[in-house]
Amino acid sequence: MENNDKINEMPDLEVLFELADLFKVFGDSTRIRIMFTISDNEMSVLNIAESLNMEQSTISHQLRVLRQNKLVRVRRDGKQIYYSLDDDHVKKIIEMGLDHILE
């Protein structure tokens, strides 16, 4: 199936529910801010919290949601944990959404 054909074929209902759930995750401004912050380099919870001027507990909670939805990945270095976007697809979704609203 070519890329252009993906939108023409109706996916299974279960897949559509998963897609809707994915977009719900993007529906939170704190999660969007976190994803923007780590879009170009990995960061610790402390660094993300400082960068966004937010509580670490808030950042940790939102990172957990992002991890559960496979939007961020974790790398452990000793006791330190670093977060980054899971892959280029996540960055492209954010970029495409931003392009759309800035049109």
N, C-alpha and C positions, 0 to 999 in steps of 0.2 A: 504494500500500500504506500503510495507516495504521500509526502507531507501534506499536499493540498487536498488529498482525498480524505484525510482523517476527519475533517469537520463535516464532510458530506454523508458519512455513514453513521447512523445512530448507534452509539455504544449500548451495551447491556445496561439495564436499570441500575444494577449494583455499581457499575463503573461510574455512572452519572451521579449516584449518591456520594461516591468517594471524591469525585471532582468538586461537588458542592461543598463537601467537608473541607477540602483543601482551600477553597476560596474563603471559607469562614475563618480559617486560620489567618489569612491575609487581611481580614476585616478588623484587626486590632491595631491601632496606631503605635502602641508600645512595641508590639512584635515587628512592625514595619521599621520602626526606628532602630531596633536591635539588628535587624537584617541589614539595613543600610550601614550601620556602624561596623559590622564584621564582613562587609561585602568584598573588601580588598585585602584584609589581613586578619588572621586569627587573633583573638583577644581573650583574656580571662574575664570572669564575672566582675571582679573588682574594677578592671579597666573599662569594661562596658558601662558599669554603674557610674563611674566617675565621668566618663565621656558624655553620658546622657543626664547626669545630675539626678540620679534615681537611687533608690535603695537596692542593695544587693539582693535582698529577699524577693523583691518584685522582678528583678532581672532573672534570678534563678528560676522562679515560677514560669516565666514566659519562655525561657530557654528549654525548660522541660516540655512545654507544649510544642515548641518548634522541633525538638528532637523526636518526640513521639510521631510527628508528621513528616519525618525525614527531610526537614528543611535545613537543619544545621547538623554538623558533625562535631565530634569531640576528639581531642587528642590529649592524652595524659603525658606529662613530663615530670616524673617524680610525684610530688604531691600537688603540683599545679595542673589545672585543667584548662585547656584552651578551646574556644569555639570558633567555627568558621561556617560559611554557607556549605551545604552538602555538595552541591555541584553547580555547574554553569546554568542549568535549567532554572534554578531558583533566582539567580541574578537576572536572567532574561525575563522571567515573569515580572519581577519588580520593574525592570527597565521598560518593558512593554506597557505596563500599567501607568507608569509615569509619563511615557510618551503619549499615551491615550488622553490623559487628563490635561496635559499641557498643549494639546492641539488647539 
